Amino acid sequence: MTDEPNSDEIQNQRDDALAVLSDITEQARYKSLGDGRIRSPEKERIRIKYLRLIVQSQGERRKILRDKELEELEERLARIEERQGIEQ
């Protein structure tokens, strides 16, 4: 047995990370743009921090989705190569 996580564990971790990043994005969006908006001028810097958080969390979300897509493509390629090996 190895210490490396299997494909299902990796997928579950990615799904969990995507859910957390979605929650972070929604909370930051609510605080910066929605009804929870910070309206006093002296707290404007807090609003800007929430906006930055949205951008950062979306960037991380894109990275996770890109990794997920690459892994799916690798699996598809492996299946195609396996099928071609059987057919030859």
Secondary structure, 3 states (H helix, E strand, C coil): CCCCCCHHHHHHHHHHHHHHHHHHHHHHHHHHHCCCCCCCHHHHHHHHHHHHHHHHHHHHHHHHHHHHHHHHHHHHHHHHHHHHHHHC
